[in-house]
Amino acid sequence: MPRSAIITIGNEILLGRTLNTNLAWLASELAGLGLAVEFSLTVKDEPEAIRRALQQCWASCEVVISTGGLGPTADDITKSVIAEFFGAELEFDQKVWKQVQSRFAARNLPTPEINRNQALIPKGFVALSNQRGTAPGLYYSSGNKSFFAFAGVPLEMKYVFDSHAKRILAGKHGGTPVIQKTLHTFNISESALAELLSGFRFPAEANLAWLPQTGRVDLRFYGSDPEAIDKAVAHCLPLLGNHFWGRDEDTPAGTLHGLLRAKGFSVSVAESCTGGLLQKMLTDPPGASDVFLGGVVAYSNAAKQRVLKVSPSTLAEHGAVSEESALEMVSGIKDLTESQTAISVTGVAGPDGGTIQKPVGTVCYGFSVLHKVWSLTQIFSGDREQIRHKAAEFAILHLIQNMQGTMI
């Protein structure tokens, strides 16, 4: 199988100010072409660092891809280093220059003279047109090896890859695609999940990756033999029991939306400690308005009383963080919106406010599906952001389990 490597160039990546989403996307695309990534390097915008990365990758892999540093400014040095590494002079490409000018003209802007740098192409390279920006991609072929350089902007990188590089790679290097299938689990730790699967012998052609998420665990089966992957998934699925909730590209909100649509139900939400995060999750998928009626963020006790009709005596006797208050919150939002299902969440997200009886991470829920109403309490670990994320996602997954009839 041909080997591939990815070089990410950018100080902003190494400073932690920008996430390297290009790596994840490119690695997935290359795996689908049978060009699974052997390794990746992230380096500074410095000539020697880029040169060393090119040397290491070009010496050991058939396909090398770099992202970043193709802009027109002084810190965009990638192209000149690439040209030097491959012993190619930079030549002015009039066709590329016209494309750069047309990009600015489309926005009724004059083309800055500095952008002429983007029309400089290493001799022997092919310029790959970029309709999403002004920096063309670069392609170089030598024997059984291929090199590509893309702009670091994800939108531009993806466009050039999909429009040009994918076809070139499939024709010259395409091998057996890496098959990937994912099972999503909930309400079980990675170690407990490992115990559930401890007795299963995986086919030699199937591999398993454990992917802990914030509050849940994904199992990814991968390999080049589709039958072996299907066999591994089919054998493991029954072992997961009620902890299984979805596959592959399924998301908690998308899965819940599907269940609600199938039953003709709507959902509404009353939030306190999650501050609207649960409603954001529920409205992230397109078409959310089909099932999501609305919600209330009632952070103060006064808002809980005034908007959700939570009894003052309930708040005085049990506190805002209690199953009693959560039940009245869920009834209040359901009455307010006339939805068939509803969720309420109230808790202590921290870092302060916890007590011995209700430590930081304590979250109380209310749920209602038609005439059925119930409550429960969970204690989550982590910082404030993690607790809020876990609390919001738990609410969705728990309702999914109830509606699937698999609630633990």
Secondary structure by P-SEA (a helix, b strand, c coil): cbbbbbbbbccccccccccaaaaaaaaaaaaaacccccbbbbbcccaaaaaaaaaaaaacccbbbbbccccccccccaaaaaaaaabbbbbbbaaaaaaaaaaaaaacccccccccccccccccbbbbbbccccbbbbbbbcccbbbbbbcccaaaaaaaaaacaaaaaaaccccccbbbbbbbbccccaaaaaaaaccccccccbbbbbbbcccbbbbbbbcccaaaaaaaaaaacccccccccccccccaaaaaaaaaaaacbbbbbccccccaaaaaaaacccccccccccccccccaaaaaacccccaaaaaacccccaaaaaaaaaaaaaacccccbbbbbccccccccccccccccccbbbbcccccccbbbbbbccaaaaaaaaaaaaaaaaaaaaacccc
